[in-house]
Amino acid sequence: MTDTDLSPEHNRAIAAARASGIRFDARRHEPAGSLAEAAAARGVTPGEIVKSMVVRLGESDYAIALVPGDRRISWRKLRQAMGVNRAKMPTADEAFGITGFERGTITPFGSEGDLPVLADAHVPDGPISMGGGAHGVALYLDGADLKGHFSARVLDITEPLDATA
């Protein structure tokens, strides 16, 4: 990580978050070996870590799904909620081409594509931590503000991490 990771001049996610008017804080964090480690390092619960994941809903139809850290996408639920026959995760290269962010750094803030945002119903309305556009950078903000700013469509599209497929 460099000093520029938190600079709006060098991190378009932070610049976009600042331009949104939403109250947030950007902080560096060390790599973690597990969800529990990541949550402890960030001072949040696993469910308060929100992953931003690009999902492919058709041939060229994509969205950013906001998923609590302690849950995973249920492809069946996502297909039903979106009324599509197929949904999947695009390749890392596709996700980068769509958002301009590498996997692990994706955020709706500053994404190059004008993608709709889908928020799982379990994303907290209170304090959350999410990727900040660079490896080792996290944004801390209010989940309700995040969902409201992006006019996120709130859907039940996940299941607990330990659920069987």
C-alpha positions as CSV (number, residue, x, y, z in Angstrom):
1,M,0.0,0.0,0.0
2,T,1.1,3.5,-0.7
3,D,0.3,6.9,0.7
4,T,-1.8,7.6,-2.4
5,D,-4.2,4.7,-1.7
6,L,-6.3,7.0,0.4
7,S,-6.0,10.1,-1.8
8,P,-9.0,11.1,-3.9
9,E,-6.6,12.3,-6.5
10,H,-5.3,8.7,-6.9
11,N,-8.2,6.6,-5.8
12,R,-11.4,7.2,-7.9
13,A,-13.5,5.2,-5.4
14,I,-12.6,7.6,-2.6
15,A,-13.1,10.6,-5.0
16,A,-16.6,9.2,-5.9
17,A,-17.5,8.6,-2.3
18,R,-16.5,12.1,-1.4
19,A,-18.5,13.5,-4.3
20,S,-21.6,11.6,-3.2
21,G,-21.9,13.6,0.0
22,I,-22.2,10.5,2.1
23,R,-20.4,10.5,5.4
24,F,-17.6,7.9,5.3
25,D,-14.1,7.2,6.5
26,A,-11.4,5.5,4.4
27,R,-8.8,3.4,6.2
28,R,-6.0,1.0,5.3
29,H,-6.1,-2.6,6.6
30,E,-3.7,-5.5,6.5
31,P,-4.5,-8.6,4.5
32,A,-6.5,-11.2,6.5
33,G,-6.5,-14.9,6.3
34,S,-10.2,-15.3,7.1
35,L,-13.4,-13.5,7.4
36,A,-13.2,-13.5,11.2
37,E,-9.7,-12.0,11.0
38,A,-10.8,-9.3,8.6
39,A,-13.8,-8.4,10.8
40,A,-11.6,-8.2,13.9
41,A,-9.0,-6.1,12.1
42,R,-11.7,-3.7,10.9
43,G,-13.6,-3.6,14.2
44,V,-16.8,-4.9,12.7
45,T,-18.8,-8.1,12.7
46,P,-18.5,-10.5,9.7
47,G,-22.0,-9.4,8.6
48,E,-20.9,-5.8,8.6
49,I,-18.3,-6.4,5.9
50,V,-20.1,-5.9,2.6
51,K,-18.6,-7.4,-0.5
52,S,-19.3,-5.7,-3.9
53,M,-19.5,-8.4,-6.5
54,V,-20.2,-8.1,-10.3
55,V,-22.8,-10.5,-11.5
56,R,-23.7,-11.3,-15.0
57,L,-27.5,-11.5,-15.6
58,G,-27.5,-12.1,-19.3
59,E,-25.4,-11.9,-22.4
60,S,-24.3,-8.3,-21.7
61,D,-26.3,-7.4,-18.6
62,Y,-24.4,-6.8,-15.4
63,A,-25.0,-5.5,-11.9
64,I,-23.1,-5.0,-8.7
65,A,-24.4,-7.1,-5.9
66,L,-23.8,-6.0,-2.3
67,V,-23.4,-9.1,-0.1
68,P,-22.7,-9.3,3.6
69,G,-19.4,-11.0,4.4
70,D,-21.1,-13.9,6.3
71,R,-23.3,-14.7,3.3
72,R,-22.9,-15.8,-0.3
73,I,-25.0,-15.3,-3.4
74,S,-27.7,-17.9,-3.9
75,W,-27.8,-18.1,-7.7
76,R,-31.3,-19.6,-7.6
77,K,-32.6,-16.7,-5.5
78,L,-30.8,-14.2,-7.8
79,R,-32.2,-15.7,-11.0
80,Q,-35.7,-15.7,-9.5
81,A,-35.5,-12.2,-8.1
82,M,-34.2,-10.8,-11.5
83,G,-36.4,-13.0,-13.7
84,V,-33.5,-14.4,-15.7
85,N,-32.7,-18.0,-16.6
86,R,-29.0,-17.7,-16.1
87,A,-26.8,-15.7,-13.8
88,K,-23.1,-16.1,-13.0
89,M,-20.0,-14.5,-11.9
90,P,-18.0,-13.0,-14.8
91,T,-14.3,-13.7,-15.2
92,A,-11.9,-11.4,-13.3
93,D,-10.9,-9.8,-16.7
94,E,-14.6,-9.2,-17.5
95,A,-15.2,-7.6,-14.1
96,F,-12.2,-5.4,-14.5
97,G,-13.3,-4.3,-18.0
98,I,-16.8,-3.5,-16.7
99,T,-15.8,-1.6,-13.5
100,G,-12.1,-0.7,-13.8
101,F,-11.5,-2.4,-10.5
102,E,-9.7,-5.6,-9.8
103,R,-11.5,-8.3,-7.8
104,G,-11.2,-7.6,-4.1
105,T,-11.3,-3.9,-4.7
106,I,-14.7,-3.6,-6.5
107,T,-17.0,-0.9,-5.2
108,P,-20.0,0.9,-6.8
109,F,-18.2,4.2,-5.9
110,G,-16.2,5.2,-9.0
111,S,-17.1,2.1,-11.1
112,E,-16.5,2.8,-14.7
113,G,-19.8,1.2,-15.8
114,D,-23.1,2.6,-14.9
115,L,-24.2,-0.6,-13.3
116,P,-27.4,-1.1,-11.3
117,V,-26.8,-2.0,-7.6
118,L,-28.5,-4.9,-6.0
119,A,-28.3,-5.0,-2.2
120,D,-29.1,-8.3,-0.4
121,A,-31.8,-7.8,2.2
122,H,-29.3,-8.8,4.9
123,V,-27.0,-5.8,4.2
124,P,-27.2,-3.8,7.5
125,D,-28.6,-0.3,7.5
126,G,-26.1,0.8,10.2
127,P,-22.3,0.8,10.1
128,I,-20.6,-1.3,7.4
129,S,-17.1,-1.7,5.9
130,M,-16.6,-2.3,2.2
131,G,-13.8,-2.3,-0.4
132,G,-12.3,1.1,-1.2
133,G,-11.0,0.8,-4.7
134,A,-7.5,-0.5,-3.9
135,H,-6.1,-3.5,-2.2
136,G,-5.9,-2.9,1.6
137,V,-8.3,0.0,1.6
138,A,-11.8,-0.1,3.2
139,L,-14.6,2.5,3.3
140,Y,-16.6,2.7,6.6
141,L,-20.1,4.1,6.1
142,D,-23.7,3.6,6.9
143,G,-25.4,0.8,4.9
144,A,-28.7,2.8,4.5
145,D,-26.7,5.7,3.0
146,L,-25.0,3.3,0.6
147,K,-28.2,1.7,-0.5
148,G,-30.0,5.0,-0.8
149,H,-27.3,6.8,-2.8
150,F,-27.2,4.1,-5.4
151,S,-31.0,3.5,-5.4
152,A,-30.1,-0.1,-4.7
153,R,-32.8,-2.7,-5.4
154,V,-33.1,-4.6,-2.1
155,L,-33.6,-8.3,-2.7
156,D,-33.2,-11.6,-0.8
157,I,-30.4,-13.0,-3.0
158,T,-28.1,-14.7,-0.5
159,E,-27.8,-17.6,1.9
160,P,-25.5,-18.2,4.9
161,L,-21.9,-19.2,4.0
162,D,-22.4,-22.5,5.7
163,A,-25.6,-23.4,3.8
164,T,-25.5,-26.3,1.4
165,A,-26.0,-25.6,-2.3
